[in-house]
């Protein structure tokens, strides 16, 4: 690890909470170690804020800071002084963000999605960055199972009841079996799965060691796998990361049952369940059906090279793909 990476690791381990996607070990895996970080510090050396980032090359020429693969958010994170009032909080964020922005490397393009708790992006605006709003879908107050279930759309309730009659839910560490089911969803859409087995296995092994992930399978009496989902979590929230289903059993309702089982189990140690949302209409409709709250978050970007903006649609940079 570089010295900056070691300092970031110490920061992550010293604060009360940081989202799993901003954890040093997550960033290290999803970027294959190709990441750096800038710091805002007090005069006595105490870290006030951080911004970790992934720098890569596109078309062998352009340097860009973009989202690492399979990572919902990156961006700024703060170590707020205790008891800070709102007015001083905004002043604090301005000072810290400005200091972080000024240390970023000079790249051709920058794009990050910030965690929804970081709603203030004005310091970036003042430095010439642009913003677009995206959405995630979250359930909170997970302990009240009856209320949560009552808010499910009728088709989700029907699927859960139907699936209960034909499958059972089990958990397993068989990441290869999960990956094979996961691939089926992409194959059905004539798409290539966007991550290798080796990549997902590496993340799985780290999550297993840290006790921060679980695979759920829905299987019938003949041991057919109808569907599978992968859930991860941090100290505050669980996240629906990946899922897949066998096209032969798509109408069994198994995926809805798996989600409901995961929500119930995760309620014993976190208070939020984040479906991660999607800008894809069909996916948004599905996660909204669970009675979730739509929560906006900021995608921040900036083109520093005039030739890149016309090309971004071809390469998918602006969308973080």
N, C-alpha and C positions, 0 to 999 in steps of 0.2 A: 504493500500500500504506500501511496505517496504521503508526505507530511500533511497535506491538506485533507486527504481522505481519513487519516488517523484522527485529525482534529474534529472532523465531522462525525466520526464514529463516537468520539468522546462526548460531543454535543448531544447526539441521539440518546446516549446512555445516561445523560445527566438530567434530562428534562422529564416532566411528568407524562407528557403525551406527545407523540408524533405519529401521523398516519403511516400505516404499513408501507405504502408506496414511497414514502420519503425516508424510510429506514436505510441506513448505510448498506446493509447486506442485500436488501432488495435491489437498490440501485446498482450495486456491484455486479449482481448476477445478470440483470436485464441489459446492462451495457457492456458486459464482458470486461469490466474493469476500466472502461474508457470514459471516465467521468471526472469532473472536477467540482469545486465548490468555492464560493466567495463568502466572506464573513464581514459582519458589522460588529465592532467591539467597542467597549468603553475604554477610557484612558487607562484603567487598571487591568485591562485585558479580558474582561468578562464578555462573553459572546452575547450579543443582543438579537442577532438574526442571521440567517443563513440562506443561501440559494445554491442548491446543487444542480448541476446541468450535465447533459450529455452532448458532446461535440463530435460530429462526424463529417464525412465528406460525401457529397453527391456529385455524380458525373465526373468524379476524380478531380474536380476543380473547385467547387463551391464548398465553403465551410459553413455548417449550419448547427445551431443548437435546436434540438427537437425532442419530442417525447420518446423515451425508450419504449420498446415493444412491450405490449401487455401491461402497460402502466397507466392507471387512470389519471393520476395527477402528479405533478412535481411542484416546482415553484418555491416561493418564499415560505419560511417558517420563523416564528418569533419566540423569543424568551422574554415575555412581558414582565416588567416589574410588578410585584404583588400589590394589589389594591389600586391599580391604575384606573383613573376616571376616563370617561369616554373622550373628552376633549384632549387630554394628554395622551391618550392611546393613539388618536389619529396623528398627533404631532410626532409621537414615537415612531409610528409606521412610516411617516414621510421621511424622517431622518434615516431610518434603517434602510428602507427601500432605495433611497437616493444613493446611499453609500454602496449598496450592493450593485445597483445598475452601473455605477461608474467604474466598477472593477471587472465587469463582464468583458470577455475577450471580444475583439473586433471580428465579427463573423458576418457572412453575407446574408444570413437569415436567422431569425430567432423565433421560436414558438414553444410556449409551455401552457399547460392547463393547470390553474391553481386550485387548491382545495377550496370547497365552498365556504369554509370558515374564513378564508382570506378574501373578503369582499372589496377591499379598498385597492384599486389599481391606479388611482390618480397619479402617483409619482411616475409610473410608467408612461401614462398619457403625456405628462409634462416633458418627458424625454423623447417623445415622438413615436411611441408604440401605439398600436391599435388593439381593439378588443372586440370579441364577439361572444355572445352568451350561449352557453350550452347548458344541458340539464341532466341531473341525475334524479333518481326516484328512490325515496327513503321511507322506511317504516321506523317509527320511534315508539317509545313506551311499550316495548315488546312483551312485558310481563302480563298484560291483559289479553290473554289468548282469545277469549270469547269476543271481545270488541274487535280485535284484529280480523278474526274470521268473519264476523258480521259485515265488515267493510269490503270483503272480497266481492268482486262482480259475480253474478249468478253462474256464469259459465265456468269460473274457477272453482266455485263450490261444487258444481256438478262433476267436474273433472276429478276433484279430490275424492268425492264419494264413489265415483265409478272406479277409479284406480284402486281404492282400498279393497275392492272385491276381487281384483285379479293379480295384484302384485304386493310384494312386501318390500320394505325399505331396509337396506343393510348398509353398513359402512365398510370400506375396505381400503387398504393401501396399494392396491393393484393399479399403479399409474399407467401401465401399458394397456390394460383392459379399458381404463377410462379414456385414454388417448384414442383408441380405436373407435369407441362410441362417439367421441368428440368429432372425429374426422367425418363421420357419416353425415353430420349436419351440413358441413361444407360441401361434401360430395353431392348432396341432394340439391344444392344451389349451383352446382357446376363451378365451384370455387376451390381454390387451393387453401389448405389450412395454413394460417400465417405464422406458425411457429413449429419448430421441429420437436420430435420426441425428446431428444437430448436436452433441449431448452426447458421443456416443461418438467422433465424428470429432475433436473438440477434445482428448479424452484421447489418442486414437491419435496425433495430430500431436506432442503433447508427449512421449509415450513413444518415438516414432520418433526425435526429435531427441536424446533422452537415451540411446538404445540400450537401452531397458528393456522392449521388447515385441515380439512376433512373432505373425503370423497363419499358421496351418497349414490348408491345404485338402487334402481327399482327392478326387481326380478320376479318372474312368475314361477309357478310350480315346476315348470320344465327347465328352470335355470336360464331362461331367455332374459337378456337385459333389455328392458324397454327404454330406459333413459338413465342418465347419470348427470350429476352436477358436482362442481368443485367450489367449496366455500372457504374463504380465508377470513382472518379477523385480526384486529389489534385491540387495544384496551377499551375502545369506545364503540367500535362498529364491526359488524360482519359484512362481507362483500360477496356477492355472487360473481365468481370469476369466469368460469367456463361451464359449458353444458353441452349435451348432445343426446340424441335419441335415435333409435332404430326406426327407419321409415316404415317398416312392416308393422310397428306397434304405435304409430304416431297418435292414434285415436284412443289410446288407453287412458289418457289423462295423467300419465306417470310423472311428467315434469312438474305439474302443479302440485302433486302430492309430495314430491321431493322438496320443493320450495317450502311448503308448509311444515314439513318435518324439520328442515334446517332452521326455519324461523323459530319454531318452538324450542329446539335444543339450544340455539344461540342465545335465547332470552335468559338463560341461566348465568351468562357471564358478560353480555354486552346489552346496551339499551337501544342500538340502532341496527337496522339491516338495510344495506345499501345495494340496490339492484344495479347500480352503476349507470343506468339509463342508456339511451342511445338516440342518435339523430335519425335512425332508420325507423320509418313509420310503423312497420309491423312489430318490431321489437318494443318500441315505445308503448304500443297498444297492449302488449302482453304484460309488461311490468306495471303499467298503470292499473291493470285489472286487479292488482293485489291491494288496492286502496292506499297506494303510496302517496307521499307528498312530493310534488315537483319542486326541486331545489336548484336554483341557477348557480352556475359557477363560471369563472372567466377564463377564456382562452386569449392569451396575450401574444401578439406577434409583431414583427417588424422586418421589413425588407430593407437591407442596407446596400443592396446591389440592384440597380434599375433593370438589369436583364432577367432577374429571377422572377419577379411578379408575373410576367406573362407565361412563365414556364410552370408555375406552381400547380396548375390544374393537371398538367401532364405527369408530374412526379408525385403529387399528393402531399407535398410538404405542408401546405397551409392547413390541411385537415388532420395532420399528425399521423398519416399513414406511412 
